[in-house]
Amino acid sequence: MDQTRFIVRFKDGRVGTETSDWVEPLDQLLQSDEVDCGWLELESPYAVDLEDLQQRFHLNEHAIADCRQFDQRAKLEGFEGHWFWVCHG
């Protein structure tokens, strides 16, 4: 499985990164009172269980559906409680 990268911004302005096989580290970090927001970077979304991500982080079903389509155009969408960003590098 591809590695998943997490970027977390703390309320005091610090930024931390971590790479893992799965999302538990980000899930644990986001529960901390010190964390302002977190970013989950998926290079190969087909390699992860997208339904688990949707349930764990309460993501919008349309954002998850967009993860399954590789031909998505670059975009930024706001949903209740989270942002969804598609970019290509």
C-alpha positions as CSV (number, residue, x, y, z in Angstrom):
1,M,0.0,0.0,0.0
2,D,1.2,3.5,-0.7
3,Q,2.2,5.7,2.2
4,T,-0.3,8.4,3.4
5,R,1.1,11.8,4.4
6,F,-0.4,13.9,7.2
7,I,0.1,17.5,7.8
8,V,-1.2,19.0,11.0
9,R,-1.3,22.7,12.0
10,F,-1.2,23.3,15.8
11,K,-3.0,26.3,17.4
12,D,0.4,27.8,18.4
13,G,1.4,27.9,14.7
14,R,3.7,24.8,14.6
15,V,3.3,22.4,11.7
16,G,4.0,18.7,11.9
17,T,4.1,16.0,9.3
18,E,4.0,12.2,9.5
19,T,3.9,9.4,7.0
20,S,2.1,6.2,7.7
21,D,0.5,3.2,6.1
22,W,-2.9,4.3,7.4
23,V,-4.9,7.1,9.0
24,E,-4.8,6.3,12.7
25,P,-2.0,8.8,13.4
26,L,-4.1,11.7,12.0
27,D,-7.3,10.5,13.7
28,Q,-5.5,10.6,17.0
29,L,-3.8,14.0,16.4
30,L,-7.1,15.6,15.4
31,Q,-8.6,14.7,18.8
32,S,-6.0,16.8,20.5
33,D,-7.0,20.2,21.9
34,E,-3.7,21.6,20.5
35,V,-4.5,20.9,16.9
36,D,-6.1,23.5,14.7
37,C,-6.5,21.5,11.5
38,G,-5.2,18.5,9.6
39,W,-4.5,17.6,6.0
40,L,-4.5,14.1,4.5
41,E,-2.5,13.7,1.3
42,L,-3.5,10.7,-0.8
43,E,-1.3,10.0,-3.8
44,S,-3.2,6.9,-4.7
45,P,-6.8,7.1,-3.4
46,Y,-7.7,3.8,-5.0
47,A,-5.2,2.1,-2.6
48,V,-7.0,3.1,0.6
49,D,-10.4,2.2,1.9
50,L,-12.3,5.4,1.0
51,E,-15.4,4.3,2.9
52,D,-13.4,4.0,6.1
53,L,-12.1,7.6,5.5
54,Q,-15.6,8.8,4.9
55,Q,-16.9,7.4,8.2
56,R,-13.9,8.2,10.3
57,F,-13.7,11.9,9.3
58,H,-17.4,12.4,8.3
59,L,-16.5,13.4,4.8
60,N,-19.1,14.3,2.2
61,E,-20.1,11.5,-0.1
62,H,-19.5,13.6,-3.2
63,A,-15.9,14.2,-2.2
64,I,-15.4,10.5,-1.8
65,A,-16.9,9.8,-5.2
66,D,-14.6,12.4,-6.7
67,C,-11.6,10.5,-5.2
68,R,-12.5,7.5,-7.3
69,Q,-12.3,9.4,-10.6
70,F,-8.7,10.1,-11.6
71,D,-9.7,12.5,-14.3
72,Q,-11.0,15.2,-11.9
73,R,-10.1,18.7,-12.7
74,A,-8.2,20.7,-10.1
75,K,-10.8,22.2,-7.6
76,L,-11.4,23.3,-4.1
77,E,-14.8,22.6,-2.5
78,G,-16.1,23.5,0.9
79,F,-18.3,21.1,2.8
80,E,-19.7,21.3,6.3
81,G,-16.7,20.6,8.6
82,H,-14.1,20.1,5.9
83,W,-12.6,21.2,2.6
84,F,-11.9,19.0,-0.4
85,W,-9.1,19.8,-2.7
86,V,-8.1,18.1,-5.9
87,C,-4.7,18.9,-7.4
88,H,-2.3,17.3,-9.8
89,G,1.5,17.5,-9.6
